């Protein structure tokens, strides 16, 4: 699956159907391979808080 990240996205949060969550920098998205769920694109703000930029369904596979 080809993921289209929004402009300014620095991190991604994956939420699985079992409600488990993981957050990773955009450059390390390969850690999500093999786990399906919904990716929420995030922009890191000051003070270690995040702003949500959008969501994308994810099937557990990345297109190279």
KESE-949652 format. One record per atom (N, C-alpha, C): residue number from 1; x, y, z; residue in one letter. Coordinates in pm, 1 decimal, padded with zeros to 6 digits. Each point is the difference from the previous one (the first is absolute). Layout:
REM KESE-949652
(NUM (X Y Z) 'a') ...
END
This chain:
REM KESE-949652
(1 (00083.9 -00117.3 00000.0) 'x') (1 (-00083.9 00117.3 00000.0) 'x') (1 (00088.9 00124.3 00000.0) 'x') (2 (-00031.0 00093.8 -00084.4) 'x') (2 (00073.7 00126.3 -00007.7) 'x') (2 (-00064.3 00098.4 00097.0) 'x') (3 (00078.1 00045.4 00097.5) 'x') (3 (-00050.4 00094.6 00098.6) 'x') (3 (00031.6 00142.2 -00044.5) 'x') (4 (-00099.4 00085.9 00002.9) 'x') (4 (00015.9 00140.8 -00033.2) 'x') (4 (-00002.2 00078.9 00130.0) 'x') (5 (00116.4 00046.3 00044.3) 'x') (5 (00003.5 00075.2 00125.7) 'x') (5 (-00033.0 00145.8 -00026.7) 'x') (6 (-00075.8 00061.5 00090.1) 'x') (6 (-00031.3 00142.1 -00016.6) 'x') (6 (00124.8 00086.4 00016.6) 'x') (7 (-00000.7 00116.8 -00058.9) 'x') (7 (00111.6 00092.4 00012.2) 'x') (7 (00017.5 00037.9 00147.2) 'x') (8 (00121.9 -00007.4 00048.0) 'x') (8 (00029.9 00038.0 00137.2) 'x') (8 (-00006.3 -00113.1 00100.2) 'x') (9 (-00038.6 -00118.9 -00042.3) 'x') (9 (-00009.5 -00113.0 00093.5) 'x') (9 (00139.9 -00042.0 00044.4) 'x') (10 (00019.0 -00012.5 00131.1) 'x') (10 (00128.7 -00041.9 00054.2) 'x') (10 (-00006.6 -00137.8 00063.0) 'x') (11 (-00119.6 -00042.5 00042.8) 'x') (11 (-00018.6 -00127.8 00066.8) 'x') (11 (-00128.5 -00065.5 -00049.9) 'x') (12 (-00014.0 -00128.4 00030.0) 'x') (12 (-00121.3 -00073.8 -00033.5) 'x') (12 (-00038.0 -00086.8 00119.1) 'x') (13 (-00130.1 -00006.4 00027.5) 'x') (13 (-00051.6 -00086.0 00106.9) 'x') (13 (-00084.7 -00108.6 -00064.6) 'x') (14 (00029.4 -00125.6 00032.4) 'x') (14 (-00076.1 -00114.2 -00050.9) 'x') (14 (-00089.7 -00050.8 00111.3) 'x') (15 (-00129.1 -00014.5 -00029.3) 'x') (15 (-00095.3 -00058.4 00094.3) 'x') (15 (-00053.5 -00126.6 -00065.7) 'x') (16 (00017.8 -00114.3 00066.2) 'x') (16 (-00042.0 -00128.7 -00053.6) 'x') (16 (-00146.6 -00026.1 00033.9) 'x') (17 (-00063.1 -00099.9 -00063.1) 'x') (17 (-00138.4 -00035.1 00034.9) 'x') (17 (-00014.5 -00041.9 00147.4) 'x') (18 (00109.3 -00044.9 00061.9) 'x') (18 (-00003.5 -00038.7 00141.8) 'x') (18 (00022.1 00120.3 00091.2) 'x') (19 (00001.7 00121.9 -00057.1) 'x') (19 (00018.2 00126.8 00072.0) 'x') (19 (00140.1 00019.3 00056.9) 'x') (20 (00098.5 -00072.1 -00052.0) 'x') (20 (00139.3 00022.2 00039.6) 'x') (20 (00055.1 00114.5 -00083.4) 'x') (21 (00091.9 00079.6 00059.8) 'x') (21 (00051.2 00118.9 -00066.4) 'x') (21 (00152.1 -00002.1 -00005.9) 'x') (22 (00053.7 00061.6 -00105.4) 'x') (22 (00144.5 00017.3 -00014.9) 'x') (22 (00024.3 00131.6 -00072.0) 'x') (23 (00103.8 00071.3 00040.9) 'x') (23 (00037.5 00126.3 -00065.2) 'x') (23 (00143.8 -00013.3 -00048.3) 'x') (24 (00025.4 00047.0 -00123.4) 'x') (24 (00134.8 -00006.4 -00057.5) 'x') (24 (00022.1 00122.4 -00088.9) 'x') (25 (00125.9 00042.7 -00012.6) 'x') (25 (00029.9 00106.9 -00096.2) 'x') (25 (-00031.9 -00046.8 -00142.4) 'x') (26 (-00033.6 00093.1 -00087.3) 'x') (26 (-00036.0 -00033.6 -00138.3) 'x') (26 (00112.6 -00076.3 -00068.5) 'x') (27 (00125.0 00034.9 00028.6) 'x') (27 (00112.0 -00068.1 -00065.9) 'x') (27 (00013.0 -00146.5 00041.2) 'x') (28 (-00065.1 -00040.6 00108.8) 'x') (28 (00007.2 -00138.2 00049.0) 'x') (28 (-00131.2 -00076.0 -00016.7) 'x') (29 (-00079.0 00030.9 -00101.7) 'x') (29 (-00129.5 -00065.9 -00018.2) 'x') (29 (00010.6 -00150.1 -00023.5) 'x') (30 (00118.0 -00047.9 -00036.8) 'x') (30 (00015.4 -00143.5 -00024.2) 'x') (30 (-00024.1 -00082.8 00126.5) 'x') (31 (-00001.3 00060.1 00117.7) 'x') (31 (-00028.4 -00076.0 00122.4) 'x') (31 (-00146.1 -00043.9 00005.0) 'x') (32 (-00086.5 00060.7 -00081.5) 'x') (32 (-00141.8 -00035.8 -00002.8) 'x') (32 (-00030.4 -00114.9 -00096.8) 'x') (33 (00096.3 -00046.0 -00077.0) 'x') (33 (-00022.9 -00106.3 -00097.6) 'x') (33 (-00047.8 -00125.3 00072.2) 'x') (34 (-00106.2 -00059.6 -00051.8) 'x') (34 (-00054.3 -00122.5 00056.1) 'x') (34 (-00112.1 00022.8 00099.8) 'x') (35 (-00031.8 00125.2 00029.9) 'x') (35 (-00107.0 00030.8 00095.2) 'x') (35 (-00101.2 00091.4 -00067.4) 'x') (36 (-00122.4 -00048.0 -00016.6) 'x') (36 (-00105.2 00079.3 -00063.0) 'x') (36 (-00067.2 00088.9 00103.3) 'x') (37 (-00056.8 00110.0 -00047.1) 'x') (37 (-00071.4 00091.9 00088.0) 'x') (37 (-00023.4 00132.6 -00069.4) 'x') (38 (-00009.9 00105.7 00079.0) 'x') (38 (-00020.8 00134.7 -00053.2) 'x') (38 (00117.4 00086.4 00042.0) 'x') (39 (00062.3 00066.1 -00097.9) 'x') (39 (00110.3 00091.2 00029.0) 'x') (39 (-00055.4 00141.2 00010.8) 'x') (40 (00034.3 00068.1 00108.9) 'x') (40 (-00031.5 00141.2 00018.7) 'x') (40 (00129.7 00076.6 -00016.3) 'x') (41 (00000.2 00095.1 -00093.0) 'x') (41 (00119.2 00080.1 -00025.7) 'x') (41 (00006.4 00112.7 00101.3) 'x') (42 (00118.9 00022.6 00056.4) 'x') (42 (00018.9 00097.9 00106.1) 'x') (42 (00111.3 00098.7 -00034.4) 'x') (43 (-00013.3 00119.3 00053.6) 'x') (43 (00106.7 00099.6 -00007.8) 'x') (43 (00040.9 00031.0 00143.0) 'x') (44 (00129.9 -00017.8 00030.0) 'x') (44 (00047.4 00025.8 00135.4) 'x') (44 (00006.1 00151.1 00023.7) 'x') (45 (-00059.8 00042.2 00108.9) 'x') (45 (-00002.6 00140.6 00037.9) 'x') (45 (00094.9 00021.3 00117.6) 'x') (46 (00013.0 00121.6 00043.3) 'x') (46 (00082.1 00028.4 00118.2) 'x') (46 (-00058.6 -00069.6 00121.6) 'x') (47 (00087.7 -00036.6 00091.9) 'x') (47 (-00046.2 -00062.8 00123.0) 'x') (47 (-00037.0 -00145.3 -00016.1) 'x') (48 (00050.3 -00063.5 -00106.4) 'x') (48 (-00025.8 -00142.9 -00024.2) 'x') (48 (-00147.4 -00032.1 -00018.8) 'x') (49 (-00078.9 00093.9 -00047.3) 'x') (49 (-00139.3 -00028.0 -00033.1) 'x') (49 (-00009.7 -00018.4 -00151.4) 'x') (50 (-00111.6 -00057.7 -00044.4) 'x') (50 (-00016.9 -00029.5 -00141.7) 'x') (50 (-00130.9 00059.7 -00051.6) 'x') (51 (00001.9 00040.5 -00126.9) 'x') (51 (-00120.0 00047.0 -00068.5) 'x') (51 (-00035.9 -00104.5 -00104.9) 'x') (52 (-00125.1 -00047.0 -00001.4) 'x') (52 (-00044.0 -00099.4 -00097.4) 'x') (52 (-00022.6 00066.1 -00135.5) 'x') (53 (00052.8 -00063.6 -00105.9) 'x') (53 (-00011.0 00055.1 -00135.1) 'x') (53 (-00091.5 -00081.0 -00090.4) 'x') (54 (-00037.6 -00119.7 00040.1) 'x') (54 (-00086.1 -00084.0 -00082.4) 'x') (54 (00021.4 -00146.8 00031.1) 'x') (55 (-00085.2 -00084.8 -00057.7) 'x') (55 (00011.0 -00145.2 00022.7) 'x') (55 (00000.0 -00073.6 -00133.4) 'x') (56 (00057.4 -00119.0 00003.0) 'x') (56 (00009.8 -00085.9 -00116.8) 'x') (56 (-00015.8 -00145.0 00044.1) 'x') (57 (-00087.5 -00079.9 -00064.6) 'x') (57 (-00003.7 -00142.8 00031.2) 'x') (57 (00131.5 -00064.7 -00046.2) 'x') (58 (00046.2 -00099.1 00075.7) 'x') (58 (00128.6 -00064.4 -00030.0) 'x') (58 (-00018.3 -00150.2 00006.2) 'x') (59 (00044.4 -00069.2 -00106.7) 'x') (59 (-00018.9 -00145.9 -00008.2) 'x') (59 (00119.9 -00079.6 00048.3) 'x') (60 (00102.6 00065.6 00050.5) 'x') (60 (00116.6 -00070.4 00052.3) 'x') (60 (00113.1 -00015.7 -00100.1) 'x') (61 (-00018.3 00052.7 -00121.4) 'x') (61 (00104.3 -00011.9 -00102.4) 'x') (61 (00035.7 00137.7 -00055.0) 'x') (62 (00129.3 00021.3 -00022.9) 'x') (62 (00047.4 00124.6 -00060.6) 'x') (62 (00048.6 -00028.3 -00141.5) 'x') (63 (-00031.8 00089.2 -00092.1) 'x') (63 (00049.1 -00011.5 -00136.8) 'x') (63 (00138.5 00062.4 -00005.2) 'x') (64 (00092.6 -00067.4 -00065.0) 'x') (64 (00135.2 00052.5 -00009.5) 'x') (64 (00024.3 00073.9 -00128.7) 'x') 
END
